[in-house]
């Protein structure tokens, strides 16, 4: 039984009433908010808090400082920082408005005596030399008194004030949004193409319609094991490589082979489409890398720099350069035929971030991050078992390594945090290279942010890749929910090991699988 101070679900009645008062005011229902406050016997905030907010937004800095001492802010650990932030804004606004002497007084007599963040004080001092308001705003990366700087300051100050004293803005809507996002993350079959607004009346649930469930087509053109498949970026074609020495380009409208690329003298282990899909680069056991025109199917260049089996390939976003690797060396090649750079390190697989700034490679148990700006190693992580293949997410942050053979798990690494975030188990891998991938979403362009960026991620991109999928040596395909790791579905149909899967770039309900049974299933 709920106490008089709590709701039926155990929430504090006063807290809930205050959040409702805040929401009613934000919706414009001021009379209703006043009525609720009177009936509940509580106010959203004290007069001092209201005045504090108004003074920050109006720039009454002396009053803001006075009020800050009465808002239950820790006087030792937090109040000096609060005063610094207030005086910093005051200084910048004075400088922006041309009151140079007054700004100098604030700098010398108000900011410096706080003895806080002296490096920032030195930076503020350098702003005294700016040529005007525009120069100041640019150098300080600050949009001025008439911009959003005061609202941002208020948000920064609020972090030092107890939420019981000053309720965070839009708190009830924030809680509802968090609940909705959590439901989406836990939704097994969430379809990112559904743009309908989510109702507050019911929990978010998607049906299974958006999940691939049947084999639409079986592509039969190879005469031996199919090792690698890759969709063109526009989703109109699929390239497949095989032990039969051939590469086939398939038209996905007719499911017919439009080009059979012949020229390799050994098994073809990998391929990669150029960003505009006009070129395809292939590599394999004959130690050569070949560049093909995808419109005509003709060979444009043959690269013979490698002295070992070519294991992986990847394009830079400019479309003029690509990287090829073997178990001995890596090369950056130009489409003109030049070798632009080389690394004396092996790579079993590689991925390049969509901003073209970072190369991710793997060999043995290592995951390496290499800057493509200065060509140096900038990070390294260690896995438990040998890694056979990797797949990079569209948000450039998460990586899927597949392993041999101890744990038989696909791991999802967070490359910014440098740790495993999720494990997906149930598939079999012992002898062969198995290539997993992210999937479940299409449409839109991948984010251009790099994996080491501190910017907020595009959550819509994350939600568009809601699944992890992998082949298996037991001839099955395993589909997991990306965020919670639960197995969503197993697919059967192949008769031998499924070594590579690829998700369609624009159709979130289609993926392809390649198998040692010589076929590709759509």
C-alpha positions as CSV (number, residue, x, y, z in Angstrom):
1,X,0.0,0.0,0.0
2,X,1.4,3.4,-1.0
3,X,2.1,5.9,1.8
4,X,0.5,9.3,1.7
5,X,3.7,10.8,0.3
6,X,4.1,8.4,-2.6
7,X,2.1,7.4,-5.6
8,X,0.7,3.9,-6.3
9,X,4.0,3.1,-8.2
10,X,6.2,4.5,-5.5
11,X,7.1,8.0,-6.8
12,X,7.3,11.0,-4.5
13,X,4.0,12.9,-4.8
14,X,5.6,16.3,-4.4
15,X,8.3,15.6,-7.0
16,X,5.7,14.4,-9.5
17,X,3.5,17.4,-8.8
18,X,6.4,19.8,-9.4
19,X,7.3,18.2,-12.7
20,X,3.7,18.4,-13.7
21,X,3.6,22.1,-12.8
22,X,6.7,22.7,-14.9
23,X,5.2,20.9,-17.9
24,X,1.9,22.7,-17.6
25,X,3.7,26.0,-17.6
26,X,5.8,25.0,-20.6
27,X,2.6,24.0,-22.5
28,X,1.1,27.4,-21.7
29,X,-1.4,26.2,-19.2
30,X,-0.4,28.7,-16.5
31,X,-3.8,28.8,-14.7
32,X,-3.9,25.0,-14.5
33,X,-0.3,25.1,-13.1
34,X,-1.3,27.6,-10.4
35,X,-4.4,25.5,-9.5
36,X,-2.2,22.3,-9.2
37,X,0.4,24.1,-7.1
38,X,-2.3,25.4,-4.7
39,X,-4.0,22.0,-4.5
40,X,-0.7,20.1,-4.0
41,X,0.6,22.6,-1.6
42,X,3.9,23.1,-3.3
43,X,5.6,25.4,-5.8
44,X,7.8,24.6,-8.8
45,X,10.6,26.7,-7.3
46,X,11.3,29.4,-4.8
47,X,11.2,33.1,-5.7
48,X,15.0,33.2,-5.3
49,X,15.4,30.5,-8.0
50,X,13.0,32.2,-10.4
51,X,14.8,35.5,-9.9
52,X,18.2,33.7,-10.4
53,X,17.0,32.3,-13.8
54,X,15.6,35.7,-14.9
55,X,18.8,37.5,-13.9
56,X,21.1,35.1,-15.8
57,X,19.0,35.4,-19.0
58,X,18.9,39.2,-18.6
59,X,22.6,39.6,-17.7
60,X,22.2,41.1,-14.2
61,X,25.5,39.6,-13.1
62,X,25.9,41.3,-9.7
63,X,22.4,40.0,-8.7
64,X,23.2,36.6,-10.1
65,X,26.2,36.3,-7.9
66,X,24.3,37.5,-4.8
67,X,21.6,35.0,-5.4
68,X,24.0,32.1,-6.0
69,X,25.0,32.2,-2.4
70,X,21.5,31.3,-1.3
71,X,20.9,28.3,-3.6
72,X,22.4,25.6,-1.5
73,X,25.6,25.4,-3.6
74,X,28.6,23.8,-1.9
75,X,30.5,26.9,-0.7
76,X,33.9,25.2,-0.8
77,X,33.9,22.8,-3.8
78,X,31.4,24.4,-6.2
79,X,30.7,28.1,-5.4
80,X,34.1,29.4,-6.7
81,X,33.5,27.6,-10.0
82,X,30.0,29.1,-10.2
83,X,31.4,32.5,-9.7
84,X,34.1,32.0,-12.3
85,X,31.5,31.0,-14.9
86,X,29.4,34.0,-14.1
87,X,32.3,36.5,-14.2
88,X,33.7,34.9,-17.4
89,X,30.3,35.6,-19.1
90,X,30.3,39.1,-17.7
91,X,33.9,39.7,-19.0
92,X,33.1,38.5,-22.5
93,X,29.9,40.6,-22.7
94,X,31.7,43.7,-21.6
95,X,34.4,43.0,-24.2
96,X,31.9,42.4,-26.9
97,X,30.1,45.7,-26.2
98,X,33.4,47.6,-26.4
99,X,33.7,48.4,-22.6
100,X,37.4,47.5,-22.6
101,X,38.3,49.1,-19.3
102,X,35.4,47.5,-17.4
103,X,36.3,44.2,-18.9
104,X,39.9,44.6,-17.7
105,X,38.7,45.4,-14.2
106,X,36.6,42.2,-14.2
107,X,39.6,40.2,-15.4
108,X,42.0,41.6,-12.8
109,X,39.8,42.2,-9.8
110,X,37.1,39.5,-10.1
111,X,38.4,36.5,-12.2
112,X,42.1,36.4,-11.2
113,X,41.5,36.6,-7.4
114,X,39.4,33.4,-7.6
115,X,42.6,31.5,-8.5
116,X,40.6,29.1,-10.6
117,X,41.4,27.7,-14.0
118,X,44.3,30.1,-14.6
119,X,45.0,28.6,-18.0
120,X,41.5,29.8,-19.0
121,X,42.2,33.2,-17.4
122,X,45.3,33.5,-19.7
123,X,43.1,32.6,-22.7
124,X,40.6,35.3,-21.7
125,X,43.5,37.8,-21.3
126,X,44.4,37.1,-25.0
127,X,40.9,38.1,-26.0
128,X,41.7,41.7,-25.0
129,X,43.7,41.9,-28.2
130,X,40.8,41.0,-30.5
131,X,39.9,43.5,-33.2
132,X,36.2,43.7,-32.5
133,X,33.1,41.8,-31.5
134,X,33.1,39.4,-34.5
135,X,36.7,38.5,-33.9
136,X,36.0,37.9,-30.2
137,X,33.1,35.6,-30.9
138,X,35.1,33.6,-33.5
139,X,38.2,33.2,-31.3
140,X,36.2,32.5,-28.1
141,X,33.8,30.1,-30.0
142,X,31.0,32.0,-28.3
143,X,27.9,33.4,-29.9
144,X,27.5,36.6,-27.8
145,X,25.0,38.1,-25.4
146,X,22.3,38.0,-28.1
147,X,23.0,34.4,-29.0
148,X,22.5,31.3,-26.9
149,X,25.4,31.9,-24.5
150,X,23.3,32.9,-21.6
151,X,21.1,29.8,-21.9
152,X,24.2,27.7,-22.1
153,X,25.6,29.4,-19.0
154,X,22.3,28.7,-17.1
155,X,22.6,25.1,-18.1
156,X,26.2,25.0,-16.8
157,X,25.3,26.7,-13.5
158,X,22.3,24.4,-13.0
159,X,24.7,21.4,-12.7
160,X,26.0,22.9,-9.4
161,X,22.5,23.4,-8.0
162,X,20.5,20.6,-6.4
163,X,17.7,19.5,-8.7
164,X,15.4,19.6,-5.7
165,X,16.1,23.3,-5.6
166,X,16.1,24.1,-9.3
167,X,14.3,21.5,-11.4
168,X,16.1,20.9,-14.7
169,X,14.4,22.2,-17.8
170,X,11.8,20.0,-19.5
171,X,12.4,17.3,-16.8
172,X,9.2,15.3,-17.3
173,X,9.6,15.3,-21.1
174,X,13.2,14.2,-20.7
175,X,12.1,11.2,-18.6
176,X,9.5,10.3,-21.1
177,X,12.1,10.5,-23.9
178,X,14.5,8.3,-22.0
179,X,11.8,5.7,-21.4
180,X,10.9,5.8,-25.1
181,X,14.6,5.4,-26.2
182,X,15.0,2.5,-23.8
183,X,12.0,0.8,-25.3
184,X,13.3,1.3,-28.8
185,X,16.7,-0.2,-27.8
186,X,14.9,-3.2,-26.3
187,X,12.6,-3.6,-29.2
188,X,13.6,-6.8,-31.0
189,X,12.2,-5.8,-34.4
190,X,12.5,-2.0,-34.3
191,X,12.1,-0.6,-37.9
192,X,13.9,2.8,-38.3
193,X,11.8,3.5,-41.4
194,X,8.7,3.9,-39.2
195,X,8.6,7.7,-38.8
196,X,5.2,7.8,-37.1
197,X,5.3,9.7,-33.8
198,X,5.4,7.4,-30.8
199,X,2.3,7.4,-28.6
200,X,2.5,7.9,-24.8
201,X,-0.6,5.8,-24.4
202,X,1.2,2.5,-25.0
203,X,4.6,0.9,-24.9
204,X,6.7,0.9,-28.1
205,X,6.5,-2.5,-29.9
206,X,7.4,-3.3,-33.5
207,X,6.2,-6.4,-35.2
208,X,8.4,-8.8,-37.1
209,X,7.5,-7.5,-40.6
210,X,10.8,-5.6,-40.9
211,X,13.0,-8.5,-40.1
212,X,14.3,-10.7,-43.1
213,X,12.6,-14.1,-42.8
214,X,12.6,-15.8,-46.2
215,X,15.0,-16.4,-49.0
216,X,14.0,-14.2,-51.9
217,X,16.7,-15.5,-54.4
218,X,19.5,-17.9,-54.6
219,X,22.4,-16.7,-56.8
220,X,24.1,-19.6,-58.6
221,X,27.0,-18.6,-60.8
222,X,30.2,-19.7,-59.0
223,X,31.6,-23.2,-59.3
224,X,33.4,-23.2,-55.9
225,X,33.2,-21.7,-52.5
226,X,32.1,-18.1,-52.3
227,X,34.3,-16.2,-49.9
228,X,33.3,-12.6,-50.0
229,X,30.3,-10.4,-50.9
230,X,29.9,-6.7,-51.0
231,X,26.9,-4.5,-52.0
232,X,27.5,-1.4,-54.1
233,X,26.8,1.8,-52.1
234,X,23.6,2.5,-54.1
235,X,22.4,-1.0,-53.4
236,X,21.8,-1.9,-57.1
237,X,24.6,-4.4,-57.4
238,X,26.4,-7.1,-55.4
239,X,29.9,-8.3,-56.0
240,X,31.0,-11.8,-55.0
241,X,34.4,-13.4,-55.0
242,X,35.2,-17.1,-55.1
243,X,37.7,-19.9,-54.9
244,X,36.9,-20.4,-58.7
245,X,39.2,-17.4,-59.4
246,X,36.3,-15.3,-60.5
247,X,34.4,-12.2,-59.4
248,X,30.8,-11.8,-60.4
249,X,28.8,-8.5,-60.4
250,X,25.1,-9.2,-59.9
251,X,22.2,-6.9,-60.9
252,X,19.8,-6.9,-57.9
253,X,16.8,-6.1,-60.0
254,X,17.1,-9.1,-62.2
255,X,19.4,-11.2,-60.0
256,X,21.4,-11.9,-63.1
257,X,25.2,-11.7,-63.5
258,X,26.0,-8.6,-65.5
259,X,29.8,-9.0,-65.4
260,X,32.1,-11.9,-64.7
261,X,35.6,-10.6,-63.9
262,X,38.3,-13.0,-64.9
263,X,42.0,-12.4,-64.5
264,X,43.0,-13.7,-61.1
265,X,45.1,-16.9,-61.2
266,X,44.1,-18.0,-57.7
267,X,41.2,-17.8,-55.2
268,X,39.8,-14.3,-54.8
269,X,39.6,-13.4,-51.2
270,X,38.2,-9.9,-51.1
271,X,36.7,-7.0,-53.0
272,X,35.7,-3.4,-52.3
273,X,33.5,-0.8,-54.2
274,X,34.8,2.7,-54.8
275,X,32.6,5.4,-53.1
276,X,30.9,6.2,-56.4
277,X,30.5,2.5,-57.4
278,X,32.3,3.1,-60.7
279,X,35.3,0.9,-59.7
280,X,35.8,-2.4,-57.9
281,X,39.1,-3.5,-56.5
282,X,39.8,-7.2,-55.9
283,X,42.6,-9.2,-54.3
284,X,43.5,-12.8,-53.6
285,X,45.8,-15.8,-53.4
286,X,47.7,-14.8,-56.6
287,X,49.1,-11.9,-54.5
288,X,47.8,-9.4,-57.0
289,X,45.3,-6.5,-56.6
290,X,43.2,-5.6,-59.6
291,X,41.1,-2.5,-60.4
292,X,38.0,-3.0,-62.5
293,X,35.6,-0.7,-64.3
294,X,32.2,-1.8,-63.0
295,X,30.3,-0.4,-66.0
296,X,32.2,-2.3,-68.7
297,X,33.8,-5.1,-66.6
298,X,37.2,-4.4,-68.0
299,X,40.5,-4.5,-66.1
300,X,42.0,-1.0,-65.6
301,X,45.0,-1.6,-63.4
302,X,47.0,-4.6,-62.0
303,X,49.1,-4.1,-58.8
304,X,51.8,-6.6,-58.0
305,X,53.4,-5.1,-54.9
306,X,52.3,-7.8,-52.5
307,X,54.5,-10.8,-51.9
308,X,51.8,-12.7,-49.9
309,X,48.1,-13.5,-50.2
310,X,46.0,-10.3,-50.3
311,X,43.6,-10.5,-47.3
312,X,41.6,-7.2,-47.3
313,X,40.8,-4.0,-49.2
314,X,39.2,-0.7,-48.4
315,X,38.6,2.7,-50.1
316,X,39.3,6.2,-48.8
317,X,36.3,8.5,-49.3
318,X,38.0,10.6,-52.0
319,X,37.7,7.7,-54.4
320,X,41.2,8.1,-55.6
321,X,43.0,6.0,-53.0
322,X,42.5,2.6,-51.5
323,X,44.4,0.4,-49.0
324,X,45.3,-3.3,-49.6
325,X,46.8,-5.6,-47.1
326,X,48.3,-9.0,-46.6
327,X,49.8,-11.0,-43.7
328,X,53.0,-9.1,-44.3
329,X,52.5,-5.5,-45.5
330,X,49.9,-2.9,-46.2
331,X,49.9,-0.4,-49.1
332,X,48.0,2.8,-49.9
333,X,47.5,2.7,-53.7
334,X,46.3,5.4,-56.1
335,X,43.9,4.6,-58.9
336,X,46.6,6.0,-61.2
337,X,48.7,3.0,-60.3
338,X,51.1,4.7,-57.8
339,X,52.0,3.3,-54.3
340,X,51.4,6.3,-52.0
341,X,52.4,4.8,-48.7
342,X,53.3,1.4,-47.2
343,X,53.4,-0.1,-43.7
344,X,55.5,-3.0,-42.6
345,X,52.7,-4.6,-40.6
346,X,50.3,-7.5,-41.3
347,X,46.5,-7.2,-41.5
348,X,43.9,-9.9,-41.8
349,X,41.1,-7.4,-42.2
350,X,40.7,-3.6,-42.3
351,X,38.1,-0.9,-42.1
352,X,38.3,2.8,-42.8
353,X,36.1,5.4,-41.0
354,X,33.8,7.4,-43.3
355,X,35.7,10.6,-42.7
356,X,38.8,8.9,-44.1
357,X,41.0,9.8,-41.1
358,X,41.4,6.5,-39.3
359,X,42.3,3.0,-40.5
360,X,41.3,0.1,-38.3
361,X,43.2,-3.2,-38.8
362,X,43.5,-6.5,-37.2
363,X,46.2,-9.2,-37.0
364,X,46.5,-12.1,-34.5
365,X,44.8,-10.8,-31.4
366,X,45.4,-7.1,-32.0
367,X,43.1,-4.3,-33.1
368,X,45.1,-1.3,-34.3
369,X,44.0,2.2,-35.0
370,X,46.2,4.1,-37.5
371,X,45.9,7.8,-38.4
372,X,45.6,8.3,-42.1
373,X,46.6,11.9,-41.6
374,X,50.2,11.2,-40.4
375,X,50.2,7.4,-41.0
376,X,51.1,6.6,-37.4
377,X,49.5,4.1,-34.9
378,X,47.3,6.0,-32.5
379,X,45.7,3.1,-30.6
380,X,45.8,-0.6,-30.0
381,X,43.5,-3.1,-28.2
382,X,43.9,-6.7,-27.4
383,X,41.4,-9.5,-27.9
384,X,41.4,-12.9,-26.2
385,X,41.6,-15.1,-29.4
386,X,42.9,-14.6,-32.9
387,X,40.7,-12.3,-34.9
388,X,39.7,-13.4,-38.4
389,X,37.6,-10.5,-39.6
390,X,36.2,-7.1,-38.5
391,X,33.2,-4.9,-39.3
392,X,32.9,-1.2,-38.5
393,X,29.5,0.3,-37.7
394,X,28.1,3.3,-39.6
395,X,28.6,5.5,-36.6
396,X,32.4,4.8,-36.8
397,X,32.4,4.0,-33.1
398,X,31.8,0.3,-32.8
399,X,33.7,-2.7,-34.2
400,X,32.8,-6.4,-34.5
401,X,35.7,-8.8,-34.4
402,X,35.1,-12.5,-35.1
403,X,37.5,-15.0,-33.4
404,X,39.1,-18.4,-33.7
405,X,38.2,-20.7,-32.0
406,X,38.0,-20.7,-28.2
407,X,35.0,-18.6,-27.2
408,X,33.0,-18.6,-30.4
409,X,31.7,-15.2,-29.8
410,X,31.3,-12.0,-31.8
411,X,32.3,-9.1,-29.6
412,X,31.2,-5.5,-30.1
413,X,34.0,-3.1,-29.1
414,X,33.5,0.6,-28.3
415,X,36.6,2.1,-29.9
416,X,36.3,5.3,-28.0
417,X,36.2,3.7,-24.7
418,X,38.5,0.9,-25.7
419,X,36.5,-2.0,-24.3
420,X,34.0,-4.7,-25.2
421,X,30.4,-3.5,-24.8
422,X,28.5,-6.6,-25.9
423,X,29.0,-10.3,-26.7
424,X,27.0,-12.4,-29.2
425,X,27.2,-16.1,-28.9
426,X,25.8,-19.2,-30.5
427,X,27.5,-19.4,-33.8
428,X,30.3,-21.9,-34.7
429,X,33.7,-21.0,-35.9
430,X,36.8,-23.2,-35.8
431,X,38.6,-23.5,-39.1
432,X,37.3,-20.8,-41.5
433,X,37.1,-17.0,-41.7
434,X,33.6,-15.9,-40.7
435,X,32.7,-12.3,-41.5
436,X,29.9,-10.7,-39.3
437,X,28.3,-7.3,-39.9
438,X,26.0,-4.7,-38.5
439,X,22.6,-4.2,-40.1
440,X,18.9,-3.6,-40.0
441,X,18.7,-0.1,-41.3
442,X,19.0,1.8,-44.5
443,X,18.5,5.3,-46.0
444,X,20.6,8.3,-45.3
445,X,24.3,8.8,-45.4
446,X,26.6,7.4,-42.7
447,X,27.9,10.0,-40.3
448,X,31.1,11.8,-41.3
449,X,32.4,11.9,-37.7
450,X,35.5,10.0,-36.9
451,X,35.7,7.4,-34.2
452,X,37.8,9.5,-31.9
453,X,35.5,12.6,-32.1
454,X,34.0,13.9,-28.9
455,X,30.9,15.1,-30.7
456,X,27.5,13.6,-29.9
457,X,26.8,10.6,-32.1
458,X,23.9,10.6,-34.6
459,X,21.6,8.3,-32.7
460,X,19.4,7.8,-35.8
461,X,22.4,6.1,-37.4
462,X,22.8,3.9,-34.4
463,X,19.2,2.9,-34.5
464,X,19.4,2.1,-38.2
465,X,21.8,-0.7,-37.4
466,X,19.8,-2.5,-34.8
467,X,21.1,-6.0,-35.6
468,X,24.3,-8.0,-35.6
469,X,24.4,-10.9,-38.1
470,X,26.9,-13.6,-38.7
471,X,27.4,-16.8,-40.7
472,X,28.5,-20.0,-39.0
473,X,30.3,-23.2,-39.8
474,X,27.1,-25.1,-39.0
475,X,25.6,-23.6,-42.3
476,X,23.2,-21.3,-40.3
477,X,23.0,-17.5,-40.1
478,X,22.6,-16.0,-36.6
479,X,20.8,-12.6,-36.1
480,X,21.2,-10.9,-32.7
481,X,19.7,-7.7,-31.3
482,X,22.6,-5.2,-31.2
483,X,21.9,-3.5,-27.9
484,X,20.9,-6.4,-25.6
485,X,22.7,-9.3,-27.3
486,X,19.6,-11.5,-27.5
487,X,19.4,-14.0,-30.4
488,X,16.5,-12.9,-32.6
489,X,16.5,-15.5,-35.2
490,X,18.4,-18.3,-36.9
491,X,18.3,-18.7,-40.7
492,X,18.7,-22.0,-42.5
493,X,19.1,-22.9,-46.2
494,X,22.8,-23.1,-46.9
495,X,24.2,-26.6,-46.9
496,X,27.8,-25.7,-45.9
497,X,29.6,-23.1,-43.9
498,X,28.3,-19.5,-44.2
499,X,31.5,-17.4,-44.3
500,X,30.3,-13.9,-45.2
501,X,27.2,-11.8,-44.7
502,X,26.5,-8.3,-45.9
503,X,23.5,-6.1,-45.2
504,X,21.9,-4.1,-48.0
505,X,22.8,-0.4,-47.7
506,X,19.4,1.0,-48.6
507,X,16.9,-1.8,-47.9
508,X,16.8,-2.5,-44.1
509,X,15.0,-5.8,-44.6
510,X,17.5,-7.5,-46.9
511,X,20.9,-9.1,-46.4
512,X,23.0,-11.5,-48.4
513,X,25.0,-14.5,-47.3
514,X,27.8,-16.4,-49.0
515,X,28.6,-20.0,-48.5
516,X,31.0,-22.8,-49.2
517,X,28.1,-24.5,-50.9
518,X,28.9,-22.2,-54.0
519,X,25.8,-20.1,-53.6
520,X,24.7,-16.7,-52.4
521,X,21.3,-16.3,-50.7
522,X,19.3,-13.1,-50.7
